[in-house]
Amino acid sequence: MGAVELRDKWIQSIGKVDDRFLRMIDALYESYVKDETDFFDELPKEIQELIDEGLEEVKLGKVRTHSEVIADYKEKYNIVS
């Protein structure tokens, strides 16, 4: 059954269900909608600002590869692999 058929089925059925069922469906829907909310919006403002700052640095090319960072640490701490 496709989405259109499911919608039609529930539109026809909505008047036949009891209060308890409607509350369960409402709770399920609210949970579903909340899951679609971008988690970023729920982060503390300070964290959002730090993420935005990091993304801006990426756009400006102020990044280093993992290999570069590891090489620096190996040199700094005299690690031979």
VOVOGU-442216 format. One line per field, with one value per atom (N, C-alpha, C): residue number from 1; atom name; residue in three letters; x, y, z. Coordinates in steps of 0.05 Angstrom, whole numbers, always signed. Layout:
N
seq: c(NUM,...)
atom: c(CA,...)
type: c(ala,...)
c1: c(X,...)
c2: c(Y,...)
c3: c(Z,...)
//
This chain:
81
seq: c(1,1,1,2,2,2,3,3,3,4,4,4,5,5,5,6,6,6,7,7,7,8,8,8,9,9,9,10,10,10,11,11,11,12,12,12,13,13,13,14,14,14,15,15,15,16,16,16,17,17,17,18,18,18,19,19,19,20,20,20,21,21,21,22,22,22,23,23,23,24,24,24,25,25,25,26,26,26,27,27,27,28,28,28,29,29,29,30,30,30,31,31,31,32,32,32,33,33,33,34,34,34,35,35,35,36,36,36,37,37,37,38,38,38,39,39,39,40,40,40,41,41,41,42,42,42,43,43,43,44,44,44,45,45,45,46,46,46,47,47,47,48,48,48,49,49,49,50,50,50,51,51,51,52,52,52,53,53,53,54,54,54,55,55,55,56,56,56,57,57,57,58,58,58,59,59,59,60,60,60,61,61,61,62,62,62,63,63,63,64,64,64,65,65,65,66,66,66,67,67,67,68,68,68,69,69,69,70,70,70,71,71,71,72,72,72,73,73,73,74,74,74,75,75,75,76,76,76,77,77,77,78,78,78,79,79,79,80,80,80,81,81,81)
atom: c(N,CA,C,N,CA,C,N,CA,C,N,CA,C,N,CA,C,N,CA,C,N,CA,C,N,CA,C,N,CA,C,N,CA,C,N,CA,C,N,CA,C,N,CA,C,N,CA,C,N,CA,C,N,CA,C,N,CA,C,N,CA,C,N,CA,C,N,CA,C,N,CA,C,N,CA,C,N,CA,C,N,CA,C,N,CA,C,N,CA,C,N,CA,C,N,CA,C,N,CA,C,N,CA,C,N,CA,C,N,CA,C,N,CA,C,N,CA,C,N,CA,C,N,CA,C,N,CA,C,N,CA,C,N,CA,C,N,CA,C,N,CA,C,N,CA,C,N,CA,C,N,CA,C,N,CA,C,N,CA,C,N,CA,C,N,CA,C,N,CA,C,N,CA,C,N,CA,C,N,CA,C,N,CA,C,N,CA,C,N,CA,C,N,CA,C,N,CA,C,N,CA,C,N,CA,C,N,CA,C,N,CA,C,N,CA,C,N,CA,C,N,CA,C,N,CA,C,N,CA,C,N,CA,C,N,CA,C,N,CA,C,N,CA,C,N,CA,C,N,CA,C,N,CA,C,N,CA,C,N,CA,C,N,CA,C,N,CA,C,N,CA,C,N,CA,C,N,CA,C,N,CA,C)
type: c(met,met,met,gly,gly,gly,ala,ala,ala,val,val,val,glu,glu,glu,leu,leu,leu,arg,arg,arg,asp,asp,asp,lys,lys,lys,trp,trp,trp,ile,ile,ile,gln,gln,gln,ser,ser,ser,ile,ile,ile,gly,gly,gly,lys,lys,lys,val,val,val,asp,asp,asp,asp,asp,asp,arg,arg,arg,phe,phe,phe,leu,leu,leu,arg,arg,arg,met,met,met,ile,ile,ile,asp,asp,asp,ala,ala,ala,leu,leu,leu,tyr,tyr,tyr,glu,glu,glu,ser,ser,ser,tyr,tyr,tyr,val,val,val,lys,lys,lys,asp,asp,asp,glu,glu,glu,thr,thr,thr,asp,asp,asp,phe,phe,phe,phe,phe,phe,asp,asp,asp,glu,glu,glu,leu,leu,leu,pro,pro,pro,lys,lys,lys,glu,glu,glu,ile,ile,ile,gln,gln,gln,glu,glu,glu,leu,leu,leu,ile,ile,ile,asp,asp,asp,glu,glu,glu,gly,gly,gly,leu,leu,leu,glu,glu,glu,glu,glu,glu,val,val,val,lys,lys,lys,leu,leu,leu,gly,gly,gly,lys,lys,lys,val,val,val,arg,arg,arg,thr,thr,thr,his,his,his,ser,ser,ser,glu,glu,glu,val,val,val,ile,ile,ile,ala,ala,ala,asp,asp,asp,tyr,tyr,tyr,lys,lys,lys,glu,glu,glu,lys,lys,lys,tyr,tyr,tyr,asn,asn,asn,ile,ile,ile,val,val,val,ser,ser,ser)
c1: c(+17,+0,+18,+13,+29,+20,+35,+29,+1,-7,-33,-55,-52,-73,-74,-51,-50,-63,-58,-70,-101,-110,-139,-151,-138,-148,-151,-130,-131,-151,-154,-174,-202,-207,-233,-236,-214,-216,-216,-207,-202,-228,-251,-276,-285,-273,-282,-266,-244,-226,-233,-226,-232,-211,-217,-199,-171,-170,-144,-127,-139,-124,-114,-131,-122,-99,-100,-77,-51,-54,-30,-18,-36,-27,-14,-27,-16,+12,+16,+42,+62,+55,+73,+80,+61,+66,+85,+80,+97,+125,+128,+155,+169,+154,+165,+174,+157,+163,+188,+189,+212,+238,+237,+261,+270,+252,+260,+272,+269,+280,+311,+323,+352,+364,+380,+392,+408,+418,+434,+419,+393,+376,+373,+377,+374,+400,+422,+448,+449,+465,+469,+480,+473,+482,+512,+527,+556,+567,+555,+564,+557,+533,+526,+546,+554,+573,+600,+609,+635,+634,+612,+609,+609,+594,+594,+621,+636,+664,+681,+679,+694,+687,+661,+653,+664,+665,+676,+706,+720,+749,+753,+735,+737,+734,+714,+710,+734,+748,+772,+797,+795,+818,+836,+827,+844,+840,+848,+846,+872,+875,+898,+888,+901,+892,+901,+888,+895,+924,+933,+961,+980,+974,+992,+993,+970,+970,+986,+982,+996,+1026,+1034,+1062,+1075,+1060,+1070,+1074,+1055,+1057,+1079,+1083,+1105,+1132,+1134,+1159,+1163,+1142,+1144,+1151,+1140,+1145,+1164,+1178,+1199,+1188,+1165,+1153,+1160,+1171,+1177,+1157,+1145,+1125,+1135)
c2: c(-23,+0,+25,+43,+67,+89,+110,+133,+145,+147,+159,+141,+115,+97,+97,+98,+99,+125,+147,+172,+171,+161,+158,+139,+117,+99,+112,+128,+141,+164,+178,+200,+188,+165,+152,+140,+131,+116,+135,+160,+177,+182,+182,+186,+161,+138,+113,+104,+117,+108,+122,+110,+121,+141,+155,+175,+165,+141,+129,+125,+115,+110,+137,+157,+183,+195,+191,+201,+186,+160,+144,+153,+157,+166,+194,+211,+238,+237,+220,+218,+207,+188,+177,+198,+213,+235,+256,+264,+284,+274,+249,+237,+236,+230,+229,+257,+277,+305,+314,+308,+316,+304,+278,+265,+279,+292,+306,+333,+343,+369,+366,+386,+387,+388,+369,+368,+394,+406,+431,+452,+454,+475,+469,+445,+438,+440,+446,+449,+476,+477,+503,+524,+549,+570,+571,+567,+568,+546,+523,+501,+507,+518,+526,+546,+565,+585,+573,+554,+541,+524,+511,+495,+514,+536,+555,+567,+572,+582,+562,+537,+515,+512,+514,+512,+535,+559,+582,+578,+567,+562,+541,+522,+502,+517,+535,+550,+567,+577,+594,+577,+551,+533,+531,+539,+537,+509,+489,+462,+447,+425,+407,+379,+363,+335,+319,+297,+279,+271,+265,+257,+278,+303,+325,+328,+326,+328,+305,+281,+258,+261,+270,+273,+294,+315,+335,+324,+308,+296,+276,+260,+241,+255,+277,+292,+305,+318,+332,+313,+289,+269,+247,+251,+233,+204,+201,+174,+162,+138,+124,+102,+101,+79,+59)
c3: c(+0,+0,+0,-18,-21,-2,-2,+16,+11,-14,-21,-10,-13,-3,+27,+40,+69,+80,+67,+75,+73,+50,+46,+67,+73,+93,+120,+128,+155,+155,+133,+132,+136,+124,+127,+155,+167,+193,+217,+214,+237,+254,+241,+256,+270,+265,+277,+301,+307,+329,+355,+377,+403,+412,+435,+446,+452,+464,+472,+447,+426,+401,+390,+390,+380,+396,+422,+439,+432,+428,+421,+394,+375,+348,+350,+366,+370,+382,+403,+416,+396,+380,+360,+340,+331,+311,+323,+348,+361,+364,+370,+372,+345,+325,+297,+289,+294,+286,+301,+327,+343,+332,+324,+313,+287,+273,+249,+255,+279,+287,+286,+276,+274,+302,+309,+336,+342,+321,+325,+340,+334,+347,+377,+385,+414,+429,+416,+429,+443,+464,+478,+458,+462,+443,+440,+462,+461,+442,+443,+426,+397,+392,+365,+353,+370,+361,+355,+371,+366,+341,+336,+311,+287,+289,+267,+261,+283,+280,+266,+274,+261,+231,+225,+197,+180,+193,+179,+174,+193,+190,+167,+165,+143,+116,+114,+89,+82,+102,+98,+93,+95,+90,+114,+137,+162,+174,+159,+169,+164,+178,+174,+173,+157,+155,+180,+184,+206,+204,+180,+176,+184,+178,+186,+217,+230,+259,+272,+262,+273,+269,+245,+239,+258,+264,+283,+311,+320,+347,+348,+327,+326,+328,+313,+314,+341,+352,+377,+400,+400,+422,+414,+392,+383,+382,+368,+366,+339,+339,+314,+311,+288,+284,+264)
//
